[in-house]
Amino acid sequence: MNLGIIGAGSLGTALGERLAQRGHEIMFGGGASAQDAGARLRARVGSNAETVAFGDATILAVPFAAIGAALADAGPLHGRVLWSCVNAVKPDYTGLAIGFDNSAAEEVARRARGARVVAALPPFASAIAAGQLCYDSDLEPTVFVCGDHPSAKQLVERLVRDIGAHAVDAGPLIAARLVEPAMMLAVSIAYAGVPRDVGLRLLERTSLMPGPPSAQVPA
Ligand SMILES: NC(=O)c1ccc[n+]([C@@H]2O[C@H](COP(=O)([O-])OP(=O)(O)OC[C@H]3O[C@@H](n4cnc5c(N)ncnc54)[C@H](OP(=O)(O)O)[C@@H]3O)[C@@H](O)[C@H]2O)c1
């Protein structure tokens, strides 16, 4: 599919490279870094609005502080699938700028009026760029997918699988309030002292789980 990527930094370029390898057509939106990424990956480059218009979906990979400017330049977003990769990490990486009763995902949705916003924080850009996402035990890292539009979530889950990660439906967009601190924990562990290449994985044991209460038949 055609994919627009707004934000051609570490994450945006790593995603663009992997998704292009999976057969997607990429356009980067932005300034000098988008031009560099476009030249390196032989991808299209345009304004943020042109990038949104090009994409069957748009990936937002800018710092939290830049979401207002990036989305103000993004043109009409109504009905568009917008995959937000944004975590509300403070510029000095010491923690999250917002949380508990708000999330970067919800701030994106407030600014991207009418868009079908899906929040899914990818694994570290360095791991995506390395081309082999599996960690020890051959487990792919989990990407928790949050959103209020089922078809948009399915599209993003497909793209998450295309980069080699394990997509898990984590519920509505508001669940990003829980996912963003979890990813901040990974950032904190990765960069505390000696850098570590870590990822998050949801383990699941389906065989022992009882069904939901309504499905249980009294003896
Ligand atoms: N890096 C990771 O491993 C990772 C993993 C998961 C989630 N994330 C999230 O992904 C986002 C990006 O992270 P990053 O590490 O890739 O940051 P980064 O390397 O600093 O790149 C940010 C990019 O955003 C661009 N940008 C800023 N304002 C823009 C605007 N108004 N329009 C278009 N582009 C704009 C910058 O372009 P210029 O340089 O030209 O200003 C730069 O290319 C963050 O929200 C972060 O929390 C990152």
The ligand as a Tripos MOL2 file, in Angstrom:
@<TRIPOS>MOLECULE
LIG
   48    52     1     0     0
SMALL
NO_CHARGES

@<TRIPOS>ATOM
      1 N1         13.4960    6.0760   18.1000 N.am      1 LIG1
      2 C1         12.8350    5.0340   18.6250 C.2       1 LIG1
      3 O1         13.3980    3.9700   18.8750 O.2       1 LIG1
      4 C2         11.3490    5.1610   18.8970 C.ar      1 LIG1
      5 C3         10.6170    3.9990   19.2480 C.ar      1 LIG1
      6 C4          9.2430    4.1150   19.5050 C.ar      1 LIG1
      7 C5          8.6350    5.3590   19.4190 C.ar      1 LIG1
      8 N2          9.3710    6.4660   19.0860 N.ar      1 LIG1
      9 C6          8.6890    7.7500   18.9720 C.3       1 LIG1
     10 O2          8.8270    8.1680   17.6250 O.3       1 LIG1
     11 C7          8.9210    9.5920   17.5650 C.3       1 LIG1
     12 C8         10.1680    9.9660   16.7610 C.3       1 LIG1
     13 O3         11.3140    9.4630   17.4310 O.3       1 LIG1
     14 P1         12.7570    9.4860   16.7290 P.3       1 LIG1
     15 O4         13.6820    8.8240   17.6710 O.co2     1 LIG1
     16 O5         12.6550    9.0090   15.3380 O.co2     1 LIG1
     17 O6         13.0590   11.0620   16.7240 O.3       1 LIG1
     18 P2         14.1400   11.8520   15.8550 P.3       1 LIG1
     19 O7         15.2230   10.9370   15.3970 O.co2     1 LIG1
     20 O8         14.4860   13.0640   16.6370 O.co2     1 LIG1
     21 O9         13.3160   12.2730   14.5410 O.3       1 LIG1
     22 C9         12.2320   13.1340   14.6160 C.3       1 LIG1
     23 C10        11.9260   13.5700   13.1970 C.3       1 LIG1
     24 O10        10.7390   14.3980   13.2160 O.3       1 LIG1
     25 C11        10.9460   15.4050   12.2430 C.3       1 LIG1
     26 N3         10.0410   16.5270   12.4900 N.ar      1 LIG1
     27 C12        10.0110   17.3830   13.5260 C.ar      1 LIG1
     28 N4          9.0230   18.2960   13.3590 N.ar      1 LIG1
     29 C13         8.4210   17.9940   12.1750 C.ar      1 LIG1
     30 C14         7.3480   18.5620   11.4480 C.ar      1 LIG1
     31 N5          6.6680   19.6230   11.9030 N.pl3     1 LIG1
     32 N6          7.0080   18.0070   10.2640 N.ar      1 LIG1
     33 C15         7.6710   16.9320    9.7760 C.ar      1 LIG1
     34 N7          8.7030   16.3460   10.4260 N.ar      1 LIG1
     35 C16         9.0760   16.8770   11.6160 C.ar      1 LIG1
     36 C17        12.4020   15.7760   12.4030 C.3       1 LIG1
     37 O11        12.8230   16.4520   11.2640 O.3       1 LIG1
     38 P3         14.0580   17.5140   11.3330 P.3       1 LIG1
     39 O12        15.2150   16.7700   11.8930 O.co2     1 LIG1
     40 O13        14.2230   17.9170    9.8980 O.co2     1 LIG1
     41 O14        13.5670   18.5940   12.2410 O.co2     1 LIG1
     42 C18        13.0250   14.4040   12.5410 C.3       1 LIG1
     43 O15        13.3220   13.8590   11.2750 O.3       1 LIG1
     44 C19         8.9490   10.0900   19.0120 C.3       1 LIG1
     45 O16         7.6600   10.5500   19.3630 O.3       1 LIG1
     46 C20         9.3080    8.8600   19.8200 C.3       1 LIG1
     47 O17         8.7300    8.8660   21.1160 O.3       1 LIG1
     48 C21        10.7030    6.3890   18.8180 C.ar      1 LIG1
@<TRIPOS>BOND
     1     1     2 1
     2     2     3 2
     3     2     4 1
     4     4     5 ar
     5     4    48 ar
     6     5     6 ar
     7     6     7 ar
     8     7     8 ar
     9     8     9 1
    10     8    48 ar
    11     9    10 1
    12     9    46 1
    13    10    11 1
    14    11    12 1
    15    11    44 1
    16    12    13 1
    17    13    14 1
    18    14    15 2
    19    14    16 1
    20    14    17 1
    21    17    18 1
    22    18    19 2
    23    18    20 1
    24    18    21 1
    25    21    22 1
    26    22    23 1
    27    23    24 1
    28    23    42 1
    29    24    25 1
    30    25    26 1
    31    25    36 1
    32    26    27 ar
    33    26    35 ar
    34    27    28 ar
    35    28    29 ar
    36    29    30 ar
    37    29    35 ar
    38    30    31 1
    39    30    32 ar
    40    32    33 ar
    41    33    34 ar
    42    34    35 ar
    43    36    37 1
    44    36    42 1
    45    37    38 1
    46    38    39 2
    47    38    40 1
    48    38    41 1
    49    42    43 1
    50    44    45 1
    51    44    46 1
    52    46    47 1
@<TRIPOS>SUBSTRUCTURE
     1 LIG1         1 GROUP 0 **** ****
